[in-house]
Amino acid sequence: MKIIRLMALLYATVLFFNFTQKTETKPTIFIVGDSTVKNGSGKGDGGLWGWGDFIGQFLDTTKVAIQNHALGGTSSRSFQYKGLWEPVFKQLKKGDYVFIQFGHNDNGTINDTTRARGTIKGIGNETEEIDNLLTHKHEIVHTYGWYIRKLVQDAKSKGAIPVVFSPIPRNDWKDGKVLRNNESYGLWAKQIAEQEKAAFIDLNAGMSSALDKIGQEKVMGTYFYERDHTHTSAKGAVLSATVIAGELKKNNSLSKYVLADPKIKLPKKKKIFLIGDSTMANNGNNENAVGWGVAFPKYVDTMRVDVINKARGGRSSRTYEFEGLWKEVREQLQPGNFVIIQFGHNDAGAVDKDKFRGSLKGNGTETQIVNRADSIKETVRSFGSYIETYIKEAKEKGAIPIVMSQTVRNEWPNGKPELRDESYNLWSKTAAENQGADFIDLNVIIAKKYEELGKEKVSAFFPKDHTHTGPEGADFNALTAAESIKNLKKCALRDYIEIPKKKE
């Protein structure tokens, strides 16, 4: 019995030893850098991503682990004095790798009360002695090259393999070419790598060349945002990672970890569904009847969301459900999608004749049985009831509904734009409140703007009739809707709204 127990113990020890040995022999790639390597929390906040968030998709993570320790706002200096390098250094073991990319923030102020992250230019041994106004500590500030050299030497002291990167390019152009940093931080990073006999990847040159081929016009709005010339979109970050993977294939030590045929997954886009009538819809080729939903994509971040305009001309809150149009939308909804709901123009029609699209007034629970012309009996409900159904069922699918009151007609009773604040505006608002949805009183907001513009200018928005806008009016209403969403403090959709800066 003792022999059996001894053998079992020996077997368990061997298994544990083998497991531990396998775990310990798997190297780790530690990544240190700034926001161009990891932006924010690394979840694409604001649509901005770093290449460190995607490089793992190019590597065989069954053979090598990846830890992205980059932090936005840091320089080669502040990353170290803030203590961010220390936990990486403690984990390093022989055979690990350290990817190092800094430079975008090293050009900042050396001493101030906000960031104090600047370094002395170059790779020399110059120093500047300061009392740090941010940390309130005495500090000796060194050159950019000195800090990069320290990271390289620290990594080597633990048996790890450092790889130095030049900083990615900014989205700045001259004469059809991206501006390089090969006379500043890119050059200095290369010089330190050469002096320390460390691997060097000229990411700045590689990505700049790739962007040059794409062209400035196509780069904007795809790989970079117009509002930010430093941080890449998801596609921009993938482009950086693609360049890096290509360079890693040339590295004898790292090439074995690069996947031959990587399957790259970009962040899944959210969807914004628009449901409503012709004042929101795409009404064919009729330039005199353009719904604001046609222009709306101009004011959203289409790199992260798709606008799906399912509004249909001639529909009311009632017929949109009766004809199965809402069912079609509902079946497509996914958690995190958005649904913008706007009806009212056609709900005032007849309930039991003609187009059979009128809904009962108000928000009540009363119903009316209607014998339609096609011999089908229909139970008609109140306008508010239909709106509440859309809100409730959207929420059940995990989508986020936003209710808007109807657009303004080109009617000016008493010299002011038409308002429906005692009918469809009120009923829309009540329905939203009953179901806990955001509400935008677009009717009132647009009416105020129309009043400021004046009747003559507004009339140009309505080339066909008093209800339907042309392209100019549709764009005006779309921008107003977007601005109104942006003002919803607790609505997630506001983060995807892009309002262009006004030209001076």
N, C-alpha and C positions, 0 to 999 in steps of 0.2 A: 504493500500500500504506500509506504514511504517512497519507494522508487517511482511509483506511478505519479505521486504528487510532485516529486522532484522533476520528473520529465515534463509534466504539465507546466510547471513554473518556468523551466528552461525554454519550452516552446513559446510561452507567452512573452518571455523576455526577448527572444529572437524576433518575434513579430513586432513588438514595440520598438526594438532597435531599428528594424528595417523601415518601419513607418516613420520614425523620427528622422532617420537618415534621408529618406526620400523627401520629407518635408523640408529639411534643412538644405538640401542640394538644389531646390528650386530657387533660382535667382529672382530678385525683385528689381524692377526699374523704378527708382525714386525720381520724381519730377519736381524741380523747384523753379519758380519763376513768378511772373506777374499776371495781370488779368488777361493778357493775350494767350496765356497758357491755361488759365482757369479763371473764368469770369464769374464773379459772385459766388453762389453756392455750387456752381457747376451744373445747374439745371436749366440754363438758358434764360435766366431772368432778363426781361426786356428784349429777348431775341438774340442776345449776345452770348457767344461761346468761345472757349479757348481750344487750341488744338489738343491739349492734354485730355480733353473730354472725349476725343474720338480716336486717339492713337491706338488705344487698346483693341479697336476693331480691325486693325491691320496686323496685329500680333497674335501668336498662338499662346493664349493665356493658360493653356494646360501645361506649358513649359516655362512660362515666365509670368510673374505677378507684376502688377502695376499699382503704384501709389502716387497719386497726384497731390502734392503738397503746395502747389503754387497758390499765391494769394494776391488778389487785385490790390493795386495801389502801392505795392512794395517795390523797392529797388534792390540792387545787389547789397547795399548797405543796410537798409531798414529790415530786410528779410532776416538778417543776422542779428542786429541789435535788439529786435523784437522777440528773439528767442525761437523763431520759426525753424531755423536750421538745426537747432539742438536735438529735437526729437527724431529728426531724420538721421543725424549723425550717430545717435545712440543705437539705432536699428541696423545700421549698415554692417554687412558681413562680407567676407571674401567672395568675390564673384558677382556681387550686386552691381547695378549700374546707377549713375546719377546723371540725369539730363538737366542741364543748366542753361536757362535763358533769361537774361535781364537786360535792361537798357532803356526801356520806354520811360521809366520814371527816374532814372539816374540823372537826368538833366534838370531836375527840380532844385528848389532852394535847399541849401545845405542846412540852414538853421532858421526855423520859424516855429510858430505855436500850433500849426495845423498838421504838417506832415514831416518836415525835417528829414527828407529822404535823399537829397542830392548828394552826388559824389564828385570828387575832383576829376576833371577830364583826363583821359589818357591811361597809361599803364605804369607810370613811374612810381617813385617812392615819396612824392610830395605829400604833405599832411597839413591839416588845419585843425588847430586846437580850439574847441568851443565848449561852452556851457549850453547844453541842448535845451532850448526853450520848450520843447515838447515833453521830453522825459525828465527834465530838471536834473540831468546827470552830466558830469564832465565827460567829454568824449574827444577822441582824436579821429578825425575824418580822413580817409585815405582816398586813393584814386579808384575809379571803376575797375581797372585792371587788378588792383591789389585785392579787392573783395572777390573777384572771380577766381583769382589765383588761390586764395585761401580755401574756397569751396573745393577746388580741384585737389589741392594738397590734402585737405581733410579727408576727402573721399579715398584717395590713394592710401592714406595712413591706415585705413580699415580694410584694405585689400579690395576696395570697390573700384569700378571703372568709370571715370568721369567722361561725359560727352558734352562739349561746349557748343552752344547754338548762337548764331547771330540773331538779333531780334527780328520778328516778322516786319514787313514793310507796312507803313501807313498807307491809307488810300489817298495819297497825294501824287499828282501827275504833273509832268512838264514835257511838252512836245510829244505827247502820245506815249510816254514811258513813265512807269512808276519810279518815284525818287528812291534811290538806294541809300543805305547808311554805311557804305563801304569806306568812308573816310572818317568815321567816328566809332560808334559802338560796335558795329559789325566788324570793322577793322581791328579794334582793340580786343574783341572776343577771340578773333582768329590769332592774333599775336600771342595772347596768353596761352591758348591751346598749343601753339607751336613751341613756345618756350618750355611748357610743362610736359610736352610730348603726350598730349591728350587728344582724343578724337575731336574733330570739329565738323559741324554741319552748317554750311552757309545757307541757312533757311531764308535769310533776307534775299539773297540772289536768286535762289530757286523759286521762291514764291513770286518774286517780282517778275521774273521771266514768264511764269505761268499767267500772271495777270496781264502782262503786256500782250500776250497772244489772244487773250479773251477780249481785251479792249475796254477802255474806260467806261463807255456807255453801258456795256453789258455787266461790268463789274458792279456798278452802282445799283443798289436795290436787289442784288442777288448774293454777292459775296461780302459786301459792306452795306451799311445803311448810310443814307445821305446825311443823317444827323450825327454820325459818329465815324471819324476817319481812322480810328485806331483799332477798334474791336470788331472782330469778324462775326458774321452770321453763322449759322450752323454749316452752310455750304462753304463759307470762307474758312472755317475751322477745319473742315474735311479736306479742303484744298491744301492747307498747311500740312495736315497729317499725311496727305498723299505724297507731298514733296519729301517729308521726313522719311516715310517708309521706303521711298526710292533710294534715299541716301543710306539708310540702314542696310539695304541689300548689298551695298558695296563694302560694308564693315565685316571683316572676317569673324569677329566675335558675336555680332548681333544678327547677322543675316539669317542664321538658322531659326530665328524666332519670327521672321516676317512671313506672313501668309502669302502663298502664291496667288490665290484668288479670293481676296477678302470680300465679304458681303457687307456692304456699308448700309447701316440703317440711320436715316435722318430722323429727327424728332417728328412724331406724328402731328400733322396739322389739326387744329381744332376747326370746327365748322360753324358758320353763322347762317342759319336758315331765316329767310325773310318770308313771312306769310301775310297776305293782305290783298288789296285790290289794284286797279290800274294805276293809281297814284303812286304805287310802289313798284309795279311790275314792269317787265320789258315787253312793250306792246308792239312787237314786230318791227317793221321798218318805218313806222309812223314817227317822223321826227317832231311832229306837233303834239305827240302824246307819249312822253317819256317819264316813266316813274323814277322816283329818287333812288330806288334800289339799284338802278343801272349805274349811277355815278358813285354809289356808296363805297365800292371797293377802292376808290382813289384815296379814301380816308382811313383805311385799315392796313395793318401790317400783313400783307398777303404772302410774306415769307413764312408766317406762322399760322395764318388762318385762311380758309377759303370762304367766300361769300356765295351762298347758293340761294338765288332769288327764285322762290317758289310762289311768289305773289301771282295772281291771275286777274286779268281785267274782267270787270263785270260781276265779281264775286262779293258776297256779303259774308258776315261771320257765320250765317246759317248755311249758305250754299257751299262754302268752302268745306264744311263738314259733310253735308249731304252728298256732294259729288265725289267724296272719297279723297279729296286733295289733302286734307289733314292726315288721313290714314297713311298716305304715301310718305309724307314728311316724318310722321311719328315713327314709322318702321325704320327710318334711316338714322334716327337720333342715337347718339352715343353719349356716355357720361362726359361732361365738360363742354359739350356743344352749347350753342346759344340759339335762342329762337326769339326774333323780334316780331311782335304781333301788332298789326294795325288794321282796323276795320272801321266802318261807319258810313262811308259815302253811299253805299248801296243798301244799307240796312233799313233805310226809311221807305223803301219801296213797298209795294202791295204784298200782304202776307199770303193771300189766297187767290191771286190771279196774276195775269201777265207773266212776268219772269219768275214768279214764286221765289223771291229772294228776301223779302222783308222779314225782319225778326221782330219779336214783341219788344216794346219799349221797356227800358229799365233793367234792373238786376234781379227781378223776382223769380219765383219758382213756377209761376203760372205757365200753362201750355195751351196750345190751340191745335186741334186736329184739322188738317187741311187735305182736301181731295185735289190732288194735282191734275193737270191736264193729261198726264200720262196714266191716269187711273191709279196712281199710287198714293196711299195715304201717308201723310207725314205729320209727325208731332213736332210742331214748331215751339221753340223756347224763346226766352228773352235774350236780347243782345248780350247782357252781362253774363248769362249762363253759358253762352257759347265761348266767350272770352275766358271764363273760368275753366272750362273744359280744356282748352288749349294750354293754359298755364299748368293745371294739375297734371295732365298727361305728359307734358314736357318734363316736369319735375320727376315724375315716376320713372322716366328714362334716364334720369341723372343730368338732364339738360338744364340750362339756365334761361328762363323766360324773361323778356323785357316787353312791357306793354307801352304802346305809344297811342296818343290820341291822333285823330285823322289830320291830314294836311289841310291847309286853308284854301278855300275857293276864292276866286277873284270877284268877290262880291263885297260891296262897301256900304252896308246899311249905316245910316247916320254919319257917313264920312269916314268910317273906320272898317278895317278888315273884318270879315265874318268870324264869329266865334260860336262854338257849340258847347260852351262851358256849363250849360244847364241840361245838356242831353248826353251826346256820345262821349264828350270829354269826361263828364262826371261818371257816366256808367263804366267807362274804361278804367278810370281811377279806382272806382269802388271794387270792380272785379279784381284788379291787381292787389288792392289792400286785403280783400277777403282771402286771397290765396298766397299772400306774402311775397309778391313779385315786385320788382322795380317798375316804376311808372314814370314816363316822360310826357308831360303835357305839350306835345309838339305843336298842337293847334295854337295854343296861347303864345308859345315862344316864337313861332313863325309870324303870327299876327303882329306881334310887337315889332319885329324886324320889318315887316311890310309897311307898317305905319311910318316907320322912320324913313324908309325909301321913298314912299309916296306912291299914289295910285298910278301915275303915268309910267313910272319905271317898272312897277310890279306888273302892269298890264303886258309888258313885253315878255314876261315869263309864261304867258298863257296865249300862245298863237292860235289855238284851236277853239277853245271854249273856256268857260269859267272854272272848270275842274281840273283839267289836265295841263301839265306843264310841258314846255319844250325843253331842249337840252340845258339851256341856261337856268331855267327855273328848277329843273331836276337837280342840277349841281348845287344850287343854292340851298335847297331843302336837304340834300344829302349831307352837305357840310354842317348844316344846323343840327341834323340828327346826330352826326358824329360828335360835334361839340357838346351836345346834351349828354351823350353817353359818357364822354370824358369827365363830365361834372358829377357823375354818380360815384360818390366816394367809396362805396362798398361793393361796387359791381366789378366782377373780374374782367368783363369785356373792355373796360376803360383802358386796361393795360395794352390792348391791341389796337387802339385808335391812334392814328398818325395824322395830326393836324399840321399842314405845311406852314412854315413861317411866312408871315406877311411880308411882301416885298416893299422895301422903303422907297 
